[in-house]
Amino acid sequence: MKVIITGAKGQLGSDLMQLLQADSRYEVYGYGKEELDITDMEQVGKVFMDVNPDIVIHAAAYTKVDAAESEPDAAYGVNALGTRNIALAAEKLKSKLVYVSTDYVFDGKATSPIHEFEQPCPDSVYGKSKLAGEQFVRDFHSKFFIVRTSWVYGKHGQNFVKTMLKLAKEQQQLKVVSDQTGSPTYSLDLASIIVNLALTEKYGTYHISNSGSCSWYEFAKAIFEEADIDVIVEPCRTEDFPRPAPRPKYSVFDHMRLRLNGFPEIRNWREALKDFLTTL
């Protein structure tokens, strides 16, 4: 089975590559932005035609959330039009398509876990550009999985867990935002579910994160407890650290589509964090 992965050198893409290459059932073709410019429709079409994949996992994205506010063309160019190009090329070859999206498609005003049938309403340019990508997938592809995820961390690339561990070596006291609540996601768990999902025909939109929820402050406290690091963590408000792009205050996911389609419940975020820190 031939699989194309875009964003193959990123946090999730690297885990997907590792997972699939370890399984002899798959012939894996991974592309970073140096090998494949997804904004170039002709290049995407040629690469896809040469490989003729059974499955395409589209993990490439413009992810600079704050920079997107002043670079909307760049964000929409990659996240919207780039995704259109991927969707068109995959549909032409009748490949299944997995598009990785984000909790930023919601405005954060919810007060209970958000399921897949609720209406997105992004506040940031990044969130709007990712939602535009979702729409192109729906418009131009017939066998798709849209996977929204949140607060992703893992072995590859930069993320919140690595940042906290680094700061703990430099400072004895840290301030972390306590009024944003979400669902942390271990990239290896996410990669595993994406692969299992893509082997089915249970198409549609899915919310995939580790189970449970916490604030960034609670997440930081858990990181230091599990890593047995003695550092003082103080809660603060979003307003204390102003950023160009608005962040969702609440983006906890309900995994309704996974339940309805008979997939097992995803393990708790704290258990996943413990496993990740063990691998480090």
N, C-alpha and C positions, 0 to 999 in steps of 0.2 A: 504494500500500500504506500503510495507516494504522498508525502506531506510537505507543503511549503510553509515555512514560518517567517513572517516579516518581523522586524525588530528582534532578530535572533541573538543579538549581542546585549540586549537589555536585561533587566532584572527577571522578568517573567520568561522572556524568550530564551535566555540561557538555561533556565530550568526545564523548559519544554524540550529544547535540543537534547539535553542530557538524558531526560526521561525516555524520549522516543528513540534515540540512538542506542540505548541499552536494550531495546526490544527488536529482535530480528524480523518482526513482522513489518517494520517500517523502513522506508527509504526516505531519508530526511534531507531537505534542502533549506538551509537557513540563510537569510539575507539581512545584513545590516544596511544602514543608509548608504555606505560606501559601495556596496554591491548592487543595490536596487533603490533607485529614486522613485518612490511610489507616486510622486506628483507628475511623473512622465508617463503618460498613458501608453505610448508606443513601446517604451521599455518594459513596462509591466506586462503588456500583452505578449511581447516576444518571449520574455522569461517564462511566463505561464505556459505558453504554447510549447516551448522546448521541454518543459518538465511534464506537462499534462498531469497535474496532481489530482488525487482523490479527495484530499482535504487541504484547505488553506486556513491557517491560524494567523489572523492579522493582529499582531501585537505592537506593530510600529505606531508611534504617535508623537505629536508635539506635546510635551508634558511640562513645559516651563509655565506653570500656572500664573505667576505674577507677570512675567514678560509678555504673556499673551494679551494683557490689557493694553499694552502699547504696540504690540505686533499682531494685530488681528489677522492680517493677510497671511502671515506665516502660519498661524494656528489653524485657520480655515483651509489653507492650502494643503497642509498635511492631513489634518483630522477629518476634513469634509471631502475635498476633491480627491485626495490620495485614496481615501476609503472608497469613493465612487469608482476609481480606476481598478481597485482590487476587486470590488463587487462585480463589475462588468466582465473583467477577465475570467473570474472564477465561474460566473454564470455561463459564459460562452463554452466552457469546457465541462459544464455540469458538475463542478467540484462542490463539495460541502464547504461552507464558510463559517468560521468562528471570528466574530469581531469583538475585541476586548474594549469595553467602555468603562464608565466611572460613576461613582456616587455624586460627582459634581453636576450631573444632569438634574439633580434635585436642589431646591432652594434652602433646605435645612429648616423649614418651618414646621415639619411634622413633629408629632409628640409621641408617636408609637412606631414600631418597626415598619419599614416601607416595603410593600410587596410590588410585584412586577406589573400589576394591572393599574397602579396609580399613575397619575399624569405627571411627567417630568416638567420641571420649570426652573431651568438653570439661571443663576445670577451672573456668573463669570463668563468671560470670553472663552476660556478653556472649556467650561461646561457646555456652552452653546455650540462650540465647534465639534465636540464629541457627540452631542445630540444630533447635529447635522449629519455626521458620519452614520449614526444609527439609521437616520431616515433614508440615506442613500442605499444602505444595505437592504432596507425594506422595499424600496422602490425598484431596485435593479437585480435582486437575487431571490431565488425561490426556495433554496435549502440552507437556511442560515440559523446560527445561534448567536444572539447578542448577549455577551456576558458582562454584566456590570459588576465591578468589584470596588474595594475600598481599602485605604490604609495599608497598602501592600509593602511587605518587607521580605528580604531573603538574603541569600549568600552573595548575590551579584549586584553591583551598582550601589548607589547611595540610598539610604532610607532612614526612617526615624530611629529604629533600634540601633543602627550603627552610629548615628549621630549622638545619641544619648551615651553610648559606651565611650565614645571619643571624648565628649565633654566631661564625663566623670573622671577621666584621667587628668584633665586640666583644671577643673574647678571642684570645690568642696560643697558648693551650694548652687542649685539650679532653680529657675522659675519656668514652669510649664503651664500652658493654657488648660484651664479646667472647665470652660464653658462650651467646648465642642465635644460632642459625643458621637462615636461611630463604632465600626466593627473592624478590628485589625485582621489582616489576611496574610498568612504565610504563603509565599509564592509557590512553594513546592506542593502544598495542598491544592492551591488554585490550579496549577499545571496538571495535576493528576485528575482533577474533576473535569477540566476542559477536554482532556484526551478521552475520558470515559464518555463524556457527553457527545463528542464528535463521532463516536462509533455507532450512535443511535440515529433514529430518524425523528426524535422528539424535539422538533425545531421550535424556535421561539426565543423570547427574552428571559434571561435568568439572572437572579441576584446571587452572587457567590462570594462569600466571605466566611471566615471562621465564625462559629456561633458565639452568641453573647455580645456584650458591648462594654465600653468604658470611655472615659474622657482621655485626652492626651496626657493629662496629669496622672490619672490612674494607670495608664499604659506605662509611663515612665517609671512610676513606683514599682510596678510589677517587674519591669526589666531589671532594675537594680536588686530587687529581692531574689529573683531567680538566678541572677549572676553573682549573688552574694557580694555586692559592692556597697560600701557604706558612703552614702552621699545624701545631703539634705535636699529634698525636693519641695518647693513651695508652689502652691497654686496661684495662677494669675488669670486675668481676663483677656479676651481677644483684643480689646481696645488698648491693652498695655503694649502690644506688639503689632502696630498697624502695618498692614500689607496692601499692596495695590489691588489684589484680587480678593473679593469676598469669599470666605470659607463657609460651607454649610454648618450651621450650629448643631444640627442633628441629622445624621445620615446612617442610622442603624438599619441594616437590611433584614427583611423577613424572606426566608427561602421558600416561598410558597410554590413556585414552579417546580423546584426540586422535589418537594413533598408530593405534589399532585402527579408528578411523572414517575413516582416510585423510587427515587434516588435516596440513599441513606442520609441521615442528618450529618452535617459537617462537625468535626470535633470543636471543642471550645477553644477560644483564642489563647487562653492562658496555657493550656496543654500544648498547643502548637508552638507558642513562644518558648516554652521550656525545652522542647525538642530542638528548636532552631539554635538556642544558646548552647546546647550540648554539642552541636555540630561545629560551632565556632571555637 
